[in-house]
Amino acid sequence: MNKLIATLLTGLFATSVFAQTSSTTTSSVPAATPTQMTSGASTTVDTPVTKADAKAQAKADKADAKADEKAAKADAKAEKKIAKADAKARKDKAEANKDAAEKKADAVK
């Protein structure tokens, strides 16, 4: 039993460490040279945004907004359907309880 618990904990720690590692991304900004790093001054590189980049970003944002809206509509539709089914189930249950009470009353007479 102790070996099983130890194995599970080891696996848990291994997956948590793996999940926390940063993914490697490629950047269009060149890496800083050693002379820039030793100068002591902090430098920031501003990448100019081109009109095409801005247009592509706007298009992607618009597509994301549209997808979010579509998902929200689907969620609302599903919630409405669930609410309708719950109402029908409550109605059926109330009717069944009423019928059972009537049968019980008839059996007593």
N, CA, C and O of each residue as an XYZ file, in Angstrom:
436
protein
N       0.826     -1.185      0.000
C       0.000      0.000      0.000
C       0.876      1.258      0.000
O       0.586      2.222     -0.709
N       1.942      1.241      0.794
C       2.835      2.393      0.852
C       3.505      2.645     -0.493
O       3.696      3.794     -0.891
N       3.864      1.562     -1.195
C       4.493      1.716     -2.500
C       3.517      2.331     -3.497
O       3.900      3.142     -4.341
N       2.255      1.934     -3.386
C       1.236      2.472     -4.278
C       1.066      3.975     -4.042
O       1.016      4.753     -4.995
N       0.979      4.372     -2.803
C       0.832      5.795     -2.472
C       2.063      6.577     -2.918
O       1.946      7.678     -3.455
N       3.251      5.998     -2.689
C       4.484      6.666     -3.096
C       4.525      6.839     -4.616
O       4.949      7.884     -5.109
N       4.092      5.830     -5.349
C       4.070      5.903     -6.804
C       3.093      6.970     -7.285
O       3.403      7.726     -8.206
N       1.921      7.034     -6.670
C       0.932      8.030     -7.056
C       1.425      9.447     -6.766
O       1.234     10.351     -7.580
N       2.054      9.639     -5.616
C       2.571     10.962     -5.278
C       3.706     11.368     -6.210
O       3.798     12.528     -6.613
N       4.559     10.424     -6.549
C       5.651     10.716     -7.482
C       5.092     11.129     -8.836
O       5.569     12.085     -9.448
N       4.094     10.415     -9.292
C       3.461     10.763    -10.558
C       2.814     12.133    -10.510
O       2.876     12.891    -11.478
N       2.195     12.448     -9.391
C       1.560     13.751     -9.226
C       2.587     14.874     -9.297
O       2.374     15.875     -9.982
N       3.685     14.708     -8.599
C       4.727     15.729     -8.617
C       5.351     15.852    -10.004
O       5.648     16.954    -10.463
N       5.545     14.725    -10.660
C       6.157     14.755    -11.990
C       5.263     15.506    -12.974
O       5.753     16.295    -13.782
N       3.961     15.264    -12.910
C       3.059     15.951    -13.840
C       2.938     17.426    -13.509
O       2.796     18.253    -14.409
N       2.991     17.767    -12.230
C       2.888     19.186    -11.888
C       4.131     19.946    -12.338
O       4.029     21.095    -12.769
N       5.287     19.326    -12.245
C       6.516     19.970    -12.711
C       6.482     20.111    -14.221
O       6.883     21.141    -14.763
N       6.005     19.084    -14.898
C       5.920     19.129    -16.353
C       4.953     20.214    -16.801
O       5.220     20.910    -17.781
N       3.837     20.368    -16.103
C       2.832     21.353    -16.479
C       3.327     22.777    -16.252
O       2.834     23.704    -16.895
N       4.286     22.972    -15.355
C       4.748     24.309    -15.044
C       5.894     24.781    -15.934
O       6.265     25.954    -15.884
N       6.451     23.907    -16.731
C       7.550     24.331    -17.593
C       7.009     25.256    -18.659
O       5.903     25.051    -19.160
N       7.780     26.274    -19.010
C       7.317     27.223    -20.011
C       7.504     26.625    -21.394
O       8.479     25.926    -21.668
N       6.556     26.915    -22.241
C       6.664     26.416    -23.599
C       7.608     27.325    -24.363
O       7.702     28.522    -24.089
N       8.298     26.745    -25.314
C       9.234     27.534    -26.101
C       8.466     28.217    -27.215
O       7.699     27.582    -27.939
N       8.680     29.515    -27.342
C       8.024     30.261    -28.405
C       9.091     30.933    -29.246
O      10.149     31.323    -28.753
N       8.791     31.054    -30.504
C       9.732     31.734    -31.383
C       9.368     33.199    -31.401
O       8.196     33.563    -31.489
N      10.371     34.022    -31.318
C      10.148     35.459    -31.267
C      10.813     36.112    -32.469
O      11.874     35.683    -32.923
N      10.167     37.160    -32.976
C      10.757     37.867    -34.103
C      11.765     38.896    -33.635
O      12.479     39.478    -34.452
N      11.836     39.133    -32.315
C      12.788     40.085    -31.761
C      14.103     39.354    -31.523
O      14.105     38.321    -30.853
N      15.218     39.849    -32.045
C      16.494     39.166    -31.841
C      16.906     39.213    -30.372
O      16.552     40.142    -29.646
N      17.646     38.214    -29.951
C      18.118     38.152    -28.570
C      19.135     39.246    -28.316
O      19.817     39.699    -29.235
N      19.233     39.670    -27.063
C      20.171     40.735    -26.710
C      21.593     40.215    -26.791
O      21.878     39.088    -26.388
N      22.466     41.029    -27.307
C      23.875     40.653    -27.392
C      24.540     40.917    -26.054
O      24.033     41.726    -25.276
N      25.658     40.265    -25.755
C      26.319     40.483    -24.477
C      26.705     41.931    -24.233
O      26.713     42.363    -23.080
N      27.025     42.697    -25.266
C      27.396     44.097    -25.054
C      26.205     44.909    -24.576
O      26.369     45.836    -23.783
N      25.016     44.578    -25.041
C      23.820     45.274    -24.587
C      23.516     44.937    -23.138
O      23.038     45.788    -22.387
N      23.783     43.734    -22.753
C      23.470     43.285    -21.400
C      24.429     43.887    -20.379
O      24.028     44.146    -19.244
N      25.676     44.115    -20.753
C      26.655     44.617    -19.804
C      26.686     46.128    -19.736
O      27.388     46.687    -18.893
N      25.949     46.806    -20.596
C      25.995     48.259    -20.594
C      25.319     48.860    -19.372
O      25.583     50.018    -19.046
N      24.472     48.130    -18.695
C      23.820     48.612    -17.494
C      22.541     49.371    -17.788
O      21.720     49.534    -16.886
N      22.339     49.832    -18.984
C      21.132     50.561    -19.324
C      20.081     49.570    -19.800
O      20.370     48.644    -20.556
N      18.879     49.784    -19.347
C      17.813     48.890    -19.790
C      17.267     49.411    -21.107
O      16.905     50.581    -21.228
N      17.216     48.550    -22.062
C      16.717     48.945    -23.364
C      15.495     48.111    -23.676
O      15.447     46.916    -23.385
N      14.519     48.748    -24.266
C      13.339     48.024    -24.712
C      13.251     48.175    -26.215
O      13.558     49.228    -26.774
N      12.831     47.117    -26.847
C      12.715     47.123    -28.290
C      11.237     47.163    -28.619
O      10.499     46.236    -28.288
N      10.805     48.222    -29.262
C       9.424     48.338    -29.693
C       9.327     47.842    -31.117
O       9.980     48.372    -32.017
N       8.513     46.825    -31.318
C       8.315     46.307    -32.653
C       7.238     47.148    -33.316
O       6.132     47.261    -32.787
N       7.534     47.733    -34.450
C       6.523     48.560    -35.108
C       5.385     47.682    -35.623
O       5.601     46.607    -36.182
N       4.196     48.168    -35.419
C       3.019     47.442    -35.878
C       2.680     47.942    -37.267
O       2.456     49.134    -37.480
N       2.648     47.032    -38.189
C       2.316     47.413    -39.555
C       0.811     47.425    -39.724
O       0.069     46.887    -38.901
N       0.382     48.040    -40.789
C      -1.047     48.129    -41.065
C      -1.638     46.733    -41.290
O      -2.766     46.453    -40.885
N      -0.864     45.870    -41.936
C      -1.334     44.513    -42.202
C      -1.476     43.727    -40.900
O      -2.422     42.958    -40.730
N      -0.518     43.928    -39.974
C      -0.597     43.248    -38.680
C      -1.819     43.710    -37.895
O      -2.533     42.903    -37.300
N      -2.047     45.014    -37.902
C      -3.193     45.566    -37.193
C      -4.499     45.054    -37.787
O      -5.443     44.738    -37.062
N      -4.539     44.976    -39.097
C      -5.740     44.493    -39.782
C      -5.975     43.018    -39.458
O      -7.107     42.603    -39.207
N      -4.905     42.239    -39.465
C      -5.025     40.816    -39.157
C      -5.475     40.624    -37.710
O      -6.302     39.758    -37.422
N      -4.928     41.434    -36.801
C      -5.314     41.342    -35.396
C      -6.784     41.718    -35.209
O      -7.500     41.070    -34.445
N      -7.231     42.753    -35.900
C      -8.631     43.171    -35.817
C      -9.551     42.079    -36.353
O     -10.623     41.825    -35.803
N      -9.119     41.446    -37.421
C      -9.921     40.366    -38.009
C      -9.998     39.181    -37.046
O     -11.055     38.571    -36.885
N      -8.876     38.861    -36.409
C      -8.858     37.760    -35.452
C      -9.720     38.089    -34.238
O     -10.433     37.225    -33.727
N      -9.655     39.343    -33.774
C     -10.488     39.751    -32.639
C     -11.969     39.660    -32.981
O     -12.785     39.236    -32.162
N     -12.302     40.064    -34.202
C     -13.692     40.015    -34.643
C     -14.177     38.560    -34.718
O     -15.304     38.251    -34.329
N     -13.314     37.676    -35.222
C     -13.675     36.261    -35.304
C     -13.846     35.669    -33.905
O     -14.752     34.868    -33.676
N     -12.971     36.065    -32.964
C     -13.098     35.585    -31.589
C     -14.394     36.066    -30.958
O     -15.082     35.305    -30.277
N     -14.725     37.328    -31.185
C     -15.964     37.882    -30.630
C     -17.179     37.159    -31.203
O     -18.141     36.871    -30.490
N     -17.119     36.874    -32.485
C     -18.225     36.173    -33.133
C     -18.371     34.756    -32.575
O     -19.483     34.281    -32.348
N     -17.236     34.090    -32.357
C     -17.267     32.737    -31.803
C     -17.795     32.752    -30.368
O     -18.556     31.869    -29.971
N     -17.386     33.763    -29.592
C     -17.878     33.885    -28.222
C     -19.387     34.120    -28.198
O     -20.105     33.551    -27.375
N     -19.851     34.963    -29.109
C     -21.286     35.251    -29.187
C     -22.061     33.994    -29.561
O     -23.131     33.730    -29.013
N     -21.519     33.228    -30.489
C     -22.174     31.999    -30.934
C     -22.231     30.988    -29.784
O     -23.238     30.306    -29.595
N     -21.142     30.901    -29.024
C     -21.119     29.986    -27.887
C     -22.101     30.435    -26.813
O     -22.759     29.604    -26.187
N     -22.204     31.737    -26.598
C     -23.144     32.257    -25.608
C     -24.581     31.950    -26.013
O     -25.406     31.592    -25.172
N     -24.875     32.090    -27.299
C     -26.218     31.764    -27.782
C     -26.520     30.276    -27.593
O     -27.626     29.908    -27.200
N     -25.533     29.427    -27.876
C     -25.725     27.990    -27.713
C     -25.951     27.646    -26.243
O     -26.795     26.810    -25.921
N     -25.191     28.295    -25.346
C     -25.369     28.062    -23.915
C     -26.756     28.488    -23.460
O     -27.411     27.778    -22.697
N     -27.203     29.651    -23.930
C     -28.527     30.142    -23.556
C     -29.615     29.200    -24.055
O     -30.591     28.939    -23.351
N     -29.444     28.695    -25.264
C     -30.420     27.767    -25.833
C     -30.460     26.473    -25.022
O     -31.532     25.930    -24.754
N     -29.277     25.986    -24.634
C     -29.223     24.756    -23.843
C     -29.850     24.967    -22.468
O     -30.575     24.102    -21.977
N     -29.573     26.119    -21.841
C     -30.170     26.403    -20.535
C     -31.685     26.499    -20.632
O     -32.396     26.030    -19.743
N     -32.181     27.100    -21.700
C     -33.626     27.199    -21.901
C     -34.242     25.817    -22.057
O     -35.308     25.532    -21.512
N     -33.558     24.968    -22.804
C     -34.046     23.610    -23.024
C     -34.067     22.824    -21.710
O     -35.005     22.073    -21.442
N     -33.024     23.008    -20.895
C     -32.954     22.321    -19.599
C     -34.060     22.822    -18.680
O     -34.701     22.030    -17.989
N     -34.287     24.126    -18.668
C     -35.343     24.691    -17.828
C     -36.708     24.153    -18.245
O     -37.547     23.851    -17.396
N     -36.924     24.035    -19.539
C     -38.190     23.506    -20.039
C     -38.368     22.045    -19.625
O     -39.457     21.631    -19.227
N     -37.290     21.273    -19.722
C     -37.359     19.860    -19.335
C     -37.607     19.721    -17.830
O     -38.363     18.849    -17.402
N     -36.967     20.582    -17.031
C     -37.188     20.542    -15.582
C     -38.630     20.886    -15.235
O     -39.234     20.250    -14.370
N     -39.175     21.879    -15.901
C     -40.563     22.269    -15.653
C     -41.509     21.129    -16.011
O     -42.474     20.862    -15.294
N     -41.228     20.468    -17.115
C     -42.077     19.346    -17.536
C     -41.968     18.200    -16.533
O     -42.970     17.563    -16.208
N     -40.760     17.936    -16.044
C     -40.569     16.863    -15.076
C     -41.311     17.175    -13.775
O     -41.938     16.292    -13.189
N     -41.239     18.436    -13.322
C     -41.961     18.816    -12.105
C     -43.467     18.665    -12.300
O     -44.173     18.211    -11.399
N     -43.952     19.045    -13.472
C     -45.381     18.938    -13.771
C     -45.808     17.466    -13.775
O     -46.836     17.110    -13.199
N     -45.012     16.619    -14.425
C     -45.325     15.188    -14.477
C     -45.304     14.572    -13.083
O     -46.148     13.736    -12.759
N     -44.348     14.981    -12.262
C     -44.239     14.454    -10.907
C     -45.444     14.884    -10.073
O     -45.999     14.084     -9.319
N     -45.844     16.134    -10.207
C     -47.007     16.627     -9.467
C     -48.263     15.878     -9.892
O     -49.106     15.529     -9.065
N     -48.373     15.640    -11.192
C     -49.538     14.898    -11.697
C     -49.527     13.463    -11.183
O     -50.574     12.930    -10.816
N     -48.362     12.839    -11.152
C     -48.260     11.469    -10.654
C     -48.603     11.409     -9.169
O     -49.280     10.483     -8.723
N     -48.133     12.400     -8.399
C     -48.470     12.440     -6.975
C     -49.967     12.627     -6.772
O     -50.554     12.028     -5.871
N     -50.580     13.447     -7.598
C     -52.027     13.682     -7.516
C     -52.783     12.394     -7.808
O     -53.721     12.039     -7.095
N     -52.365     11.688     -8.872
C     -53.005     10.427     -9.232
C     -52.851      9.397     -8.112
O     -53.793      8.670     -7.798
N     -51.658      9.340     -7.512
C     -51.415      8.397     -6.429
C     -52.299      8.734     -5.237
O     -52.833      7.833     -4.590
N     -52.458      9.999     -4.942
C     -53.299     10.411     -3.816
C     -54.760     10.054     -4.081
O     -55.477      9.625     -3.177
N     -55.194     10.236     -5.335
C     -56.576      9.879     -5.685
C     -56.798      8.376     -5.556
O     -57.834      7.947     -5.050
N     -55.836      7.573     -6.009
C     -55.967      6.116     -5.903
C     -55.993      5.683     -4.447
O     -56.737      4.778     -4.070
N     -55.183      6.331     -3.641
C     -55.128      6.002     -2.225
C     -56.470      6.375     -1.548
O     -56.967      5.649     -0.687
N     -57.025      7.498     -1.952
C     -58.319      7.936     -1.394
C     -59.428      6.988     -1.816
O     -60.321      6.674     -1.029
N     -59.366      6.528     -3.079
C     -60.379      5.588     -3.577
C     -60.240      4.229     -2.864
O     -61.245      3.564     -2.611
N     -59.011      3.818     -2.541
C     -58.788      2.537     -1.886
C     -59.280      2.576     -0.438
O     -59.694      1.549      0.100
N     -59.239      3.738      0.188
C     -59.691      3.881      1.562
C     -61.207      3.792      1.624
O     -61.739      3.267      2.603
N     -61.916      4.278      0.630
C     -63.390      4.280      0.632
C     -63.939      2.925      0.487
O     -65.157      2.751      0.469
